[in-house]
Amino acid sequence: MSYSIEFTTSAAHELKGLERAIQLRIATHIDGLAGDPFPPGSKKLRGERNIYRIRAGDYRILYRVDGRRVTVLIVKIGHRRDVYR
């Protein structure tokens, strides 16, 4: 089963603001979420409801999985020092 990928407006804006090479690395990880929304290395964030994160180098992708709609919603993308704030 393949999940559809959706972005919040802010996450799409954050992705567009990054360098092209970093965008490509992050896009590869996001495309992988369509096939497996819980890949090895993904972690559920403590204190957050149904928010997971995956690492892409120094960047983090925060996302929510909706099993009923078969959708992965990308909530936030950012450098590891800033993304959790």
Backbone as CSV, one residue per row, in Angstrom:
resi,resn,N_x,N_y,N_z,CA_x,CA_y,CA_z,C_x,C_y,C_z
1,MET,0.844,-1.162,0.000,0.000,0.000,0.000,0.899,1.239,0.000
2,SER,0.569,2.179,-0.836,1.347,3.404,-0.952,0.595,4.568,-0.310
3,TYR,1.289,5.314,0.509,0.721,6.478,1.172,0.900,7.706,0.296
4,SER,-0.054,8.623,0.349,0.120,9.896,-0.348,0.850,10.852,0.591
5,ILE,1.598,11.760,0.010,2.391,12.718,0.770,1.753,14.095,0.634
6,GLU,1.532,14.753,1.763,1.018,16.123,1.776,1.928,16.966,2.655
7,PHE,1.976,18.260,2.357,2.792,19.198,3.110,1.903,20.269,3.732
8,THR,2.250,20.698,4.941,1.637,21.910,5.455,2.248,23.072,4.680
9,THR,1.589,24.201,4.695,2.102,25.366,3.972,3.478,25.763,4.489
10,SER,3.646,25.724,5.797,4.935,26.117,6.373,6.041,25.124,6.021
11,ALA,5.734,23.827,5.990,6.744,22.826,5.644,7.183,22.973,4.187
12,ALA,6.242,23.246,3.285,6.593,23.454,1.885,7.485,24.680,1.744
13,HIS,7.198,25.721,2.487,7.997,26.944,2.455,9.396,26.682,3.006
14,GLU,9.488,25.908,4.089,10.785,25.581,4.682,11.642,24.780,3.704
15,LEU,11.031,23.843,2.991,11.770,23.035,2.023,12.282,23.895,0.876
16,LYS,11.470,24.800,0.373,11.879,25.666,-0.737,13.000,26.617,-0.347
17,GLY,13.120,26.925,0.932,14.152,27.846,1.391,15.527,27.222,1.564
18,LEU,15.637,25.921,1.386,16.916,25.231,1.572,17.703,25.178,0.269
19,GLU,19.000,24.903,0.387,19.855,24.734,-0.788,19.372,23.544,-1.601
20,ARG,19.633,23.587,-2.898,19.147,22.554,-3.824,19.634,21.150,-3.440
21,ALA,20.898,21.010,-3.059,21.438,19.691,-2.705,20.728,19.127,-1.472
22,ILE,20.440,19.983,-0.515,19.749,19.547,0.696,18.304,19.198,0.374
23,GLN,17.672,19.975,-0.509,16.307,19.667,-0.941,16.225,18.271,-1.551
24,LEU,17.202,17.922,-2.375,17.193,16.604,-3.023,17.357,15.488,-2.002
25,ARG,18.230,15.683,-1.018,18.430,14.668,0.025,17.148,14.474,0.826
26,ILE,16.512,15.570,1.193,15.279,15.499,1.976,14.155,14.889,1.147
27,ALA,14.080,15.250,-0.145,13.037,14.705,-1.022,13.151,13.192,-1.140
28,THR,14.363,12.674,-1.150,14.565,11.226,-1.210,13.959,10.551,0.021
29,HIS,14.197,11.129,1.180,13.638,10.573,2.419,12.116,10.681,2.442
30,ILE,11.593,11.799,1.963,10.138,11.985,1.939,9.484,11.005,0.976
31,ASP,10.102,10.785,-0.189,9.561,9.814,-1.140,9.530,8.407,-0.538
32,GLY,10.516,8.085,0.289,10.538,6.791,0.954,9.395,6.600,1.934
33,LEU,8.891,7.703,2.485,7.765,7.609,3.421,6.490,7.134,2.736
34,ALA,6.380,7.335,1.428,5.182,6.887,0.707,5.070,5.364,0.749
35,GLY,6.190,4.677,0.701,6.174,3.216,0.741,6.160,2.654,2.148
36,ASP,6.854,3.329,3.065,6.943,2.865,4.452,6.961,4.082,5.364
37,PRO,5.832,4.424,5.987,5.797,5.614,6.828,6.551,5.466,8.157
38,PHE,6.992,4.265,8.465,7.760,4.039,9.685,9.067,3.318,9.337
39,PRO,9.965,3.987,8.600,11.209,3.328,8.201,12.138,3.138,9.401
40,PRO,13.146,2.292,9.261,14.121,2.154,10.345,14.734,3.524,10.644
41,GLY,14.834,3.857,11.897,15.380,5.152,12.290,14.332,6.200,12.580
42,SER,13.086,5.933,12.239,12.033,6.904,12.562,11.695,6.774,14.043
43,LYS,11.368,7.895,14.664,11.037,7.879,16.078,9.814,8.734,16.329
44,LYS,9.007,8.296,17.270,7.864,9.084,17.706,8.383,10.111,18.701
45,LEU,7.959,11.356,18.544,8.390,12.402,19.456,7.608,12.322,20.758
46,ARG,8.318,12.418,21.855,7.669,12.426,23.164,6.955,13.752,23.359
47,GLY,5.804,13.706,23.984,5.069,14.919,24.267,4.253,15.428,23.094
48,GLU,4.333,14.777,21.975,3.569,15.161,20.785,2.647,14.015,20.407
49,ARG,1.511,14.339,19.879,0.556,13.307,19.505,0.738,12.929,18.043
50,ASN,1.158,11.694,17.820,1.312,11.134,16.476,2.253,11.923,15.580
51,ILE,3.298,12.498,16.131,4.321,13.171,15.337,5.570,12.295,15.378
52,TYR,6.108,12.016,14.208,7.312,11.205,14.067,8.389,12.045,13.409
53,ARG,9.626,11.581,13.509,10.709,12.284,12.845,11.645,11.286,12.187
54,ILE,12.209,11.721,11.080,13.296,10.982,10.449,14.439,11.956,10.232
55,ARG,15.633,11.405,10.181,16.829,12.206,10.009,17.255,12.185,8.553
56,ALA,17.686,13.333,8.078,18.266,13.460,6.736,19.524,14.305,6.895
57,GLY,20.612,13.655,7.295,21.837,14.392,7.588,21.623,15.239,8.832
58,ASP,21.912,16.542,8.721,21.716,17.457,9.842,20.298,17.995,9.906
59,TYR,19.446,17.563,9.011,18.073,18.056,8.943,17.101,17.003,9.463
60,ARG,15.960,17.469,9.952,14.929,16.586,10.469,13.629,16.860,9.740
61,ILE,12.887,15.793,9.506,11.581,15.867,8.867,10.569,15.388,9.900
62,LEU,9.675,16.267,10.305,8.629,15.912,11.262,7.346,15.667,10.485
63,TYR,6.688,14.559,10.779,5.497,14.195,10.008,4.485,13.468,10.858
64,ARG,3.255,13.438,10.347,2.131,12.773,10.998,1.557,11.766,10.008
65,VAL,1.196,10.577,10.485,0.633,9.528,9.639,-0.856,9.397,9.938
66,ASP,-1.666,9.441,8.888,-3.113,9.247,9.014,-3.446,7.934,8.303
67,GLY,-3.637,6.884,9.080,-3.892,5.559,8.519,-5.239,5.430,7.836
68,ARG,-6.211,6.197,8.284,-7.548,6.119,7.676,-7.538,6.714,6.271
69,ARG,-6.847,7.832,6.102,-6.785,8.475,4.791,-5.592,7.997,3.971
70,VAL,-4.749,7.166,4.565,-3.525,6.650,3.936,-2.681,7.831,3.444
71,THR,-2.366,8.724,4.388,-1.648,9.956,4.082,-0.532,10.196,5.089
72,VAL,0.585,10.718,4.591,1.666,11.201,5.437,1.683,12.716,5.283
73,LEU,1.508,13.440,6.380,1.503,14.897,6.360,2.832,15.398,6.901
74,ILE,3.604,16.067,6.063,4.877,16.645,6.477,4.554,17.935,7.221
75,VAL,4.922,17.974,8.501,4.550,19.081,9.367,5.637,20.155,9.406
76,LYS,6.907,19.722,9.487,7.998,20.679,9.639,9.285,20.079,9.099
77,ILE,10.123,20.916,8.496,11.431,20.518,7.999,12.414,21.570,8.462
78,GLY,13.525,21.135,9.049,14.501,22.124,9.495,15.775,21.496,10.002
79,HIS,16.746,22.363,10.272,18.022,21.922,10.827,17.779,21.391,12.233
80,ARG,18.576,20.433,12.629,18.357,19.752,13.907,18.404,20.687,15.104
81,ARG,19.132,21.782,15.015,19.217,22.702,16.153,17.961,23.574,16.294
82,ASP,17.167,23.694,15.213,16.022,24.604,15.225,14.661,23.918,15.129
83,VAL,14.610,22.715,14.621,13.347,22.120,14.227,12.419,21.795,15.398
84,TYR,12.952,21.563,16.561,12.118,21.163,17.699,11.580,22.342,18.495
85,ARG,11.933,23.553,18.116,11.488,24.747,18.843,10.119,25.169,18.415
